[in-house]
Amino acid sequence: MQLATMVFVVTTAFAVYIGFVRWIERRKVSTLRMASAPQELGLGVLMGAGVFTATIGILWAMGCYSATGIHDAASVMPAFKASVIGAVTEELLFRGIVFRIVEESLGSWAALVISALIFGAAHLLNPHATLWAGISIALQAGILLGLAYMQTRCLWLPIGMHFAWNFTQGGIFAGAVSGYAMQGLLQGKLSGADWVTGGNFGVEGSVFASLTCTTLALCFLWRAKQKRLFLAPASPSTSQP
């Protein structure tokens, strides 16, 4: 994939999303506030890279991951471009549209559950996907990224987290990302039972990914409760004819 193709896909995705919000929903695009973009993207990248590194660190300590060599820096570009496209398009769709619209009508709890289930189900179409992989994606990324969105009601934090998880997994540690093989900076090798390593689907299918992602999700949940970020279901209309 050429860099120009990545730029075109990402630009088109943003344009379609902005057009949907402005012209179909007829509202301001508050979920893409530019003033907060650098800070929230940066924080998201640190969180996403950190939580994946913690996961791979557990696998390394257990003897389930090893690095046997290093590739040149140019080898990470395919993973970088795929990670950018995946993070932007999926967050615009699943958090920017599905989560937000469900939350406005059914409340935050319903939005977390419904958007996570749809997100997990969508990944069942990926190579090497299993039912457990879909459930893992829903519980890990679906819930975690929904809670990340709730912190600011803006998409930059979950976009940064999503990108960094995928790029660190594929572009640095050379693991498969949701079933798609990647060449990373390291020549990495996973060994062990699929429930430990995630198998051919990738570390997202590992029980230890569930552990690290759930830990961060609980931190977001605690903050959301403290800051009263949960929205109640919308009240039925009481307008009279």
C-alpha positions as CSV (number, residue, x, y, z in Angstrom):
1,M,0.0,0.0,0.0
2,Q,1.3,3.4,-1.0
3,L,1.5,6.3,1.5
4,A,-0.8,8.3,-0.8
5,T,-3.4,5.5,-0.6
6,M,-3.4,5.7,3.2
7,V,-3.8,9.4,3.2
8,F,-6.7,9.1,0.7
9,V,-8.5,6.5,2.7
10,V,-8.1,8.4,6.0
11,T,-9.1,11.7,4.5
12,T,-12.1,10.1,2.8
13,A,-13.2,8.5,6.1
14,F,-13.0,11.8,8.0
15,A,-14.9,13.5,5.2
16,V,-17.7,10.9,5.2
17,Y,-18.0,11.1,8.9
18,I,-18.1,14.8,9.1
19,G,-20.6,14.9,6.2
20,F,-22.8,12.3,8.1
21,V,-22.8,14.3,11.3
22,R,-23.4,17.7,9.7
23,W,-25.8,16.9,6.9
24,I,-27.6,13.8,8.1
25,E,-27.7,14.4,11.8
26,R,-27.5,18.2,11.4
27,R,-25.2,18.8,14.4
28,K,-21.8,20.1,15.1
29,V,-18.9,17.6,14.9
30,S,-17.9,17.9,18.6
31,T,-16.3,14.5,18.6
32,L,-13.3,15.8,16.5
33,R,-12.4,18.9,18.4
34,M,-9.0,20.0,17.0
35,A,-7.9,22.0,20.1
36,S,-7.6,18.7,22.1
37,A,-6.3,16.5,19.3
38,P,-2.5,16.6,20.0
39,Q,-2.8,16.0,23.7
40,E,-5.5,13.2,23.5
41,L,-3.8,11.5,20.5
42,G,-0.5,11.5,22.4
43,L,-2.0,10.2,25.6
44,G,-3.8,7.5,23.6
45,V,-0.7,6.4,21.9
46,L,1.1,6.1,25.2
47,M,-1.7,4.1,26.7
48,G,-2.2,1.8,23.7
49,A,1.5,1.1,23.4
50,G,1.9,0.6,27.1
51,V,-0.9,-1.8,27.6
52,F,0.3,-4.0,24.7
53,T,3.9,-3.9,25.9
54,A,2.7,-5.0,29.3
55,T,0.8,-7.9,27.6
56,I,3.8,-9.0,25.5
57,G,6.0,-8.6,28.6
58,I,3.9,-11.1,30.5
59,L,4.2,-13.6,27.6
60,W,8.0,-13.0,27.4
61,A,8.3,-13.6,31.1
62,M,6.4,-16.9,30.7
63,G,8.7,-18.0,27.8
64,C,6.0,-17.6,25.3
65,Y,7.5,-14.8,23.3
66,S,11.0,-14.4,21.9
67,A,12.8,-12.0,19.6
68,T,15.3,-13.6,17.3
69,G,16.5,-10.6,15.3
70,I,15.8,-7.1,14.0
71,H,14.5,-5.9,10.7
72,D,15.4,-2.5,9.1
73,A,13.1,0.4,10.1
74,A,11.5,0.6,6.6
75,S,9.9,-2.8,7.3
76,V,7.4,-1.3,9.7
77,M,5.8,1.0,7.2
78,P,3.1,-1.6,6.0
79,A,2.1,-2.1,9.7
80,F,2.1,1.6,10.3
81,K,-0.2,2.4,7.3
82,A,-2.6,-0.5,8.2
83,S,-2.7,0.6,11.8
84,V,-3.5,4.2,10.9
85,I,-6.3,3.1,8.5
86,G,-7.7,0.6,11.0
87,A,-7.7,3.0,13.9
88,V,-9.3,5.9,12.1
89,T,-12.0,4.0,10.2
90,E,-13.0,1.7,13.0
91,E,-13.2,4.4,15.6
92,L,-15.2,6.8,13.4
93,L,-17.7,3.9,12.8
94,F,-17.9,2.1,16.1
95,R,-17.3,4.9,18.6
96,G,-18.1,8.0,16.5
97,I,-21.4,6.6,15.2
98,V,-22.6,3.4,16.8
99,F,-21.6,4.1,20.4
100,R,-22.5,7.8,20.3
101,I,-26.0,7.3,18.8
102,V,-26.9,4.3,21.0
103,E,-25.7,6.2,24.1
104,E,-27.9,9.2,23.3
105,S,-31.0,7.1,23.2
106,L,-30.3,4.1,25.5
107,G,-27.6,5.4,27.8
108,S,-24.0,4.6,28.4
109,W,-24.3,1.1,29.7
110,A,-26.3,-0.1,26.7
111,A,-23.9,1.7,24.4
112,L,-20.9,0.0,25.9
113,V,-22.5,-3.5,25.6
114,I,-24.1,-3.0,22.1
115,S,-21.1,-1.4,20.5
116,A,-18.7,-3.9,22.0
117,L,-20.7,-6.8,20.7
118,I,-20.9,-5.4,17.2
119,F,-17.2,-4.6,17.3
120,G,-16.4,-8.2,18.3
121,A,-18.8,-9.7,15.8
122,A,-17.2,-7.7,13.0
123,H,-13.8,-9.2,13.7
124,L,-15.2,-12.7,13.3
125,L,-14.9,-12.1,9.6
126,N,-11.1,-11.8,9.9
127,P,-8.6,-14.7,9.1
128,H,-8.1,-17.3,11.8
129,A,-11.0,-15.8,13.8
130,T,-12.7,-18.0,16.4
131,L,-15.6,-17.4,18.7
132,W,-13.2,-16.8,21.6
133,A,-11.3,-14.2,19.5
134,G,-14.5,-12.3,18.8
135,I,-15.5,-12.4,22.5
136,S,-12.0,-11.2,23.5
137,I,-12.1,-8.3,21.0
138,A,-15.5,-7.3,22.4
139,L,-14.4,-7.5,26.0
140,Q,-11.0,-5.9,25.5
141,A,-11.1,-3.3,22.8
142,G,-14.9,-2.9,22.6
143,I,-15.4,-2.0,26.2
144,L,-12.0,-0.3,26.7
145,L,-12.3,2.0,23.7
146,G,-15.9,2.8,24.5
147,L,-14.9,3.9,28.0
148,A,-11.9,5.8,26.5
149,Y,-14.4,7.7,24.3
150,M,-16.5,8.5,27.3
151,Q,-13.6,10.3,29.1
152,T,-13.8,13.2,26.7
153,R,-16.7,12.5,24.3
154,C,-14.1,13.0,21.6
155,L,-12.5,10.4,19.3
156,W,-8.8,11.3,19.5
157,L,-8.1,9.3,22.6
158,P,-9.5,6.0,21.3
159,I,-8.0,6.6,17.9
160,G,-4.6,7.0,19.5
161,M,-5.0,3.9,21.7
162,H,-6.3,1.8,18.8
163,F,-3.5,2.8,16.5
164,A,-0.8,2.3,19.1
165,W,-2.0,-1.2,20.1
166,N,-2.1,-2.4,16.5
167,F,1.2,-0.8,15.5
168,T,3.1,-2.0,18.6
169,Q,1.7,-5.5,18.1
170,G,2.4,-5.7,14.4
171,G,5.0,-3.0,13.7
172,I,7.2,-3.5,16.7
173,F,6.8,-7.1,18.0
174,A,5.8,-8.6,14.6
175,G,2.6,-10.3,15.9
176,A,-0.5,-11.0,13.8
177,V,-3.1,-8.2,14.2
178,S,-6.6,-9.6,14.3
179,G,-5.6,-12.5,12.0
180,Y,-3.5,-10.5,9.6
181,A,0.3,-11.3,9.6
182,M,2.6,-8.3,10.0
183,Q,6.3,-7.8,9.7
184,G,7.7,-5.7,12.5
185,L,10.9,-4.2,13.7
186,L,11.6,-7.3,15.7
187,Q,11.6,-10.9,14.4
188,G,9.2,-12.1,17.0
189,K,8.0,-15.6,17.7
190,L,5.1,-16.8,19.9
191,S,4.8,-20.3,21.3
192,G,2.3,-21.9,23.6
193,A,-1.4,-22.7,23.8
194,D,-3.7,-20.5,21.8
195,W,-5.5,-19.3,25.0
196,V,-2.1,-18.0,26.2
197,T,-0.7,-16.5,23.0
198,G,-3.9,-15.9,20.9
199,G,-2.7,-18.3,18.2
200,N,-2.7,-17.3,14.6
201,F,-5.3,-14.6,15.3
202,G,-2.9,-12.6,17.4
203,V,-2.3,-11.6,21.0
204,E,-5.9,-10.1,21.1
205,G,-7.0,-13.7,21.6
206,S,-4.7,-14.2,24.7
207,V,-6.2,-14.3,28.1
208,F,-3.4,-12.0,29.2
209,A,-4.5,-9.3,26.8
210,S,-7.9,-9.6,28.5
211,L,-6.2,-9.1,31.8
212,T,-4.2,-6.0,30.9
213,C,-7.0,-4.3,28.9
214,T,-9.6,-5.0,31.6
215,T,-7.2,-3.4,34.2
216,L,-7.1,-0.2,32.1
217,A,-10.8,-0.4,31.4
218,L,-11.5,-0.5,35.2
219,C,-9.4,2.6,35.7
220,F,-11.5,4.4,33.0
221,L,-14.7,3.0,34.6
222,W,-13.7,4.3,38.0
223,R,-13.0,7.8,36.6
224,A,-16.2,7.8,34.6
225,K,-18.2,7.0,37.8
226,Q,-16.3,9.6,39.8
227,K,-16.8,12.3,37.1
228,R,-20.4,11.3,36.5
229,L,-19.8,10.6,32.8
230,F,-22.5,7.9,32.4
231,L,-25.6,9.1,30.6
232,A,-29.0,7.8,31.5
233,P,-31.4,6.5,28.8
234,A,-33.3,9.3,27.1
235,S,-36.7,10.0,28.5
236,P,-39.7,9.2,26.3
237,S,-41.2,12.1,24.5
238,T,-44.1,13.7,26.4
239,S,-45.1,16.1,23.7
240,Q,-48.8,16.5,23.2
241,P,-50.4,16.6,19.7
